[in-house]
Amino acid sequence: MLKGKLVLLRPVQRTDAGYFLKWFNDPEVTQYLGMYLPMTEMAEQKYIEELGASKAATDAPFVVEAIDGDKSKPIGSIGLHRINPKDHSATLGIAIGDKQYWSKGYGTEAARLIIKYGFEQVNLHRISSSAWSFNERSLRLHLKVGFREEGRRREAVYINGAYHDEVMFGLLREEWEKLK
Ligand SMILES: CC(C)(COP(=O)(O)OP(=O)(O)OC[C@H]1O[C@@H](n2cnc3c(N)ncnc32)[C@H](O)[C@@H]1OP(=O)(O)O)[C@@H](O)C(=O)NCCC(=O)NCCS
């Protein structure tokens, strides 16, 4: 478990399927994630089961819980994906699925915790990420935690009736160490 002041990150459990179903069937959330088909209970269960098998070596997924005194409650998910042991690289994914918790610093702290984990525990050299160009909160979060914009895949995604750029980000370990 990774613990900060606002959030803790803990491993995924089978009982999280209900949260994932709620968050990843909410169009206000999924517009930022490139998901556009209904998320079925079967697909969620399969995803969770695969975390215990083939994906176990390349994915480090966590549930984000908001800390409230002695208690905490699930508000989203975050993970390092496609962990590559040759290049020492991985890709960040983050979604605060409970909209009540948007723009209150929870995502930023969760990202900082998983980045620290990626560099200090997984021994990564580089973390990649991306966000749609209209996702102001995510663009801001990436820059705040130290990512640099590396380019744009122009009009790469079609969402809500229009094409948008995908903004590509990268964070190297040495850059992150200077920020600490
Ligand atoms: C993107 C996401 C992870 C950000 O987490 P969060 O907890 O909401 O964001 P934070 O409060 O930590 O930081 C957001 C920053 O964006 C800023 N912001 C919020 N709305 C903004 C807007 N409309 N324009 C510009 N900046 C904005 C905030 O002020 C804050 O920056 P600051 O600390 O410098 O003031 C979260 O909103 C989320 O999961 N959204 C839905 C799914 C998603 O977009 N996932 C990411 C896919 S790349």
The ligand as a MOL file (V3000), in Angstrom:
LIG
                    3D

  0  0  0     0  0            999 V3000
M  V30 BEGIN CTAB
M  V30 COUNTS 48 50 0 0 0
M  V30 BEGIN ATOM
M  V30 1 C -7.5140 14.0740 -14.6790 0
M  V30 2 C -7.6300 13.7430 -13.1890 0
M  V30 3 C -6.8070 12.4980 -12.8860 0
M  V30 4 C -7.0510 14.9310 -12.3870 0
M  V30 5 O -7.1600 14.6470 -11.0280 0
M  V30 6 P -7.8800 15.7230 -10.0720 0
M  V30 7 O -7.8070 15.2190 -8.6900 0
M  V30 8 O -9.2310 16.0150 -10.6190 0
M  V30 9 O -6.9560 16.9950 -10.3220 0
M  V30 10 P -6.1020 17.8590 -9.2870 0
M  V30 11 O -7.0340 18.6070 -8.3890 0
M  V30 12 O -5.0690 17.0160 -8.6320 0
M  V30 13 O -5.3400 18.8510 -10.2910 0
M  V30 14 C -6.0390 19.4440 -11.3430 0
M  V30 15 C -5.3790 20.7220 -11.7810 0
M  V30 16 O -6.0880 21.1910 -12.9280 0
M  V30 17 C -6.5500 22.4990 -12.6730 0
M  V30 18 N -7.8240 22.6510 -13.3880 0
M  V30 19 C -9.0220 22.1540 -13.0590 0
M  V30 20 N -9.9240 22.5190 -13.9890 0
M  V30 21 C -9.2550 23.2410 -14.9050 0
M  V30 22 C -9.6280 23.9010 -16.0950 0
M  V30 23 N -10.8890 23.8640 -16.5250 0
M  V30 24 N -8.6710 24.5420 -16.8010 0
M  V30 25 C -7.3920 24.5540 -16.3750 0
M  V30 26 N -6.9760 23.9480 -15.2460 0
M  V30 27 C -7.9040 23.3070 -14.5330 0
M  V30 28 C -6.6920 22.5970 -11.1910 0
M  V30 29 O -6.7050 23.9380 -10.7800 0
M  V30 30 C -5.4630 21.8260 -10.7330 0
M  V30 31 O -4.2840 22.5830 -10.9040 0
M  V30 32 P -3.6450 23.4700 -9.6950 0
M  V30 33 O -3.3650 22.5270 -8.5800 0
M  V30 34 O -2.4240 24.0420 -10.3180 0
M  V30 35 O -4.6660 24.4910 -9.3280 0
M  V30 36 C -9.1110 13.5150 -12.7540 0
M  V30 37 O -9.8340 14.7200 -12.9110 0
M  V30 38 C -9.7780 12.4140 -13.5550 0
M  V30 39 O -9.5070 11.2580 -13.3350 0
M  V30 40 N -10.6560 12.7650 -14.5100 0
M  V30 41 C -11.4250 11.7990 -15.2850 0
M  V30 42 C -10.5740 10.7830 -16.0520 0
M  V30 43 C -9.3490 11.3900 -16.6610 0
M  V30 44 O -9.3760 12.4730 -17.2250 0
M  V30 45 N -8.2240 10.6550 -16.5670 0
M  V30 46 C -6.9650 11.0870 -17.1260 0
M  V30 47 C -6.8250 10.6250 -18.5290 0
M  V30 48 S -5.3020 11.2010 -19.2480 0
M  V30 END ATOM
M  V30 BEGIN BOND
M  V30 1 1 1 2
M  V30 2 1 2 3
M  V30 3 1 2 4
M  V30 4 1 2 36
M  V30 5 1 4 5
M  V30 6 1 5 6
M  V30 7 2 6 7
M  V30 8 1 6 8
M  V30 9 1 6 9
M  V30 10 1 9 10
M  V30 11 2 10 11
M  V30 12 1 10 12
M  V30 13 1 10 13
M  V30 14 1 13 14
M  V30 15 1 14 15
M  V30 16 1 15 16
M  V30 17 1 15 30
M  V30 18 1 16 17
M  V30 19 1 17 18
M  V30 20 1 17 28
M  V30 21 1 18 19
M  V30 22 1 18 27
M  V30 23 2 19 20
M  V30 24 1 20 21
M  V30 25 1 21 22
M  V30 26 2 21 27
M  V30 27 1 22 23
M  V30 28 2 22 24
M  V30 29 1 24 25
M  V30 30 2 25 26
M  V30 31 1 26 27
M  V30 32 1 28 29
M  V30 33 1 28 30
M  V30 34 1 30 31
M  V30 35 1 31 32
M  V30 36 2 32 33
M  V30 37 1 32 34
M  V30 38 1 32 35
M  V30 39 1 36 37
M  V30 40 1 36 38
M  V30 41 2 38 39
M  V30 42 1 38 40
M  V30 43 1 40 41
M  V30 44 1 41 42
M  V30 45 1 42 43
M  V30 46 2 43 44
M  V30 47 1 43 45
M  V30 48 1 45 46
M  V30 49 1 46 47
M  V30 50 1 47 48
M  V30 END BOND
M  V30 END CTAB
M  END
